[in-house]
Amino acid sequence: MDVMFWVWLGIIAASIVIEVFTLKLIPIWFAIGAIIPFILSIFNINFIIQIIIFAVAALLLIIFVRKYAQRFLFGNITTKKLEDNGDSQEQTENESQNEEDDEIIIPKKSTNVDDQN
């Protein structure tokens, strides 16, 4: 087997491991894009052709499939930035709504003269 067989196998494995830890849906497209060159390396196809196919496949997958995969996997989660003592935090709209629901309202003391006697 050609050395490129092991290179493509390594790219596939590394991309999958990175995707598991990041969940950004970028490395997975490199893993999928490396499958075709991986198969081509078994048949000792030219190295340059393998690289071109990998680059084109990964780029097309990132451009055309990534946003649909994000919607399918993560839904339409929108984030907004909140300022908290100068620090910015990201929260989903659902989290901020839950925090609003958890607020405790403390009634004010009465200032009537009758209550003081």
Backbone hydrogen bonds, N-H to C=O, Kabsch-Sander energy under -0.5 kcal/mol:
donor,donor_aa,acceptor,acceptor_aa,energy
2,D,41,S,-0.5
5,F,2,D,-0.9
6,W,2,D,-0.7
6,W,3,V,-0.7
7,V,3,V,-1.7
8,W,4,M,-3.0
9,L,5,F,-2.0
10,G,6,W,-2.3
11,I,7,V,-2.4
12,I,8,W,-2.5
13,A,9,L,-2.4
14,A,10,G,-2.9
15,S,11,I,-2.4
16,I,12,I,-2.0
17,V,13,A,-2.2
18,I,14,A,-2.6
19,E,15,S,-2.3
20,V,16,I,-2.0
21,F,17,V,-1.4
22,T,18,I,-1.8
23,L,19,E,-2.5
29,W,26,I,-1.2
30,F,26,I,-0.9
31,A,27,P,-1.9
32,I,28,I,-2.4
33,G,29,W,-2.5
34,A,30,F,-1.5
35,I,32,I,-1.2
36,I,32,I,-0.6
38,F,34,A,-1.9
39,I,35,I,-2.2
40,L,36,I,-2.6
41,S,37,P,-2.3
42,I,38,F,-0.8
42,I,39,I,-0.7
43,F,39,I,-0.8
43,F,40,L,-0.6
44,N,41,S,-1.3
45,I,40,L,-1.9
50,Q,46,N,-1.8
51,I,47,F,-2.2
52,I,48,I,-2.4
53,I,49,I,-2.5
54,F,50,Q,-2.3
55,A,51,I,-2.7
56,V,52,I,-2.6
57,A,53,I,-2.5
58,A,54,F,-2.6
59,L,55,A,-2.2
60,L,56,V,-2.6
61,L,57,A,-2.3
62,I,58,A,-2.4
63,I,59,L,-2.5
64,F,60,L,-2.7
65,V,61,L,-2.0
66,R,61,L,-1.3
69,A,65,V,-2.3
70,Q,66,R,-2.5
71,R,67,K,-1.9
72,F,68,Y,-2.2
73,L,69,A,-2.8
74,F,70,Q,-3.0
75,G,70,Q,-0.5
75,G,71,R,-1.4
77,I,75,G,-1.2
78,T,76,N,-0.6
80,K,91,Q,-1.8
82,L,89,Q,-2.3
84,D,82,L,-0.5
84,D,87,D,-2.8
87,D,84,D,-1.8
89,Q,82,L,-1.9
91,Q,80,K,-1.7
93,E,78,T,-1.0
96,S,92,T,-2.0
97,Q,93,E,-2.0
98,N,94,N,-2.1
99,E,95,E,-2.0
100,E,96,S,-1.7
101,D,97,Q,-1.8
102,D,98,N,-1.2
103,E,100,E,-1.0
106,I,104,I,-0.6
116,Q,112,N,-0.7
116,Q,113,V,-0.6
117,N,113,V,-0.9
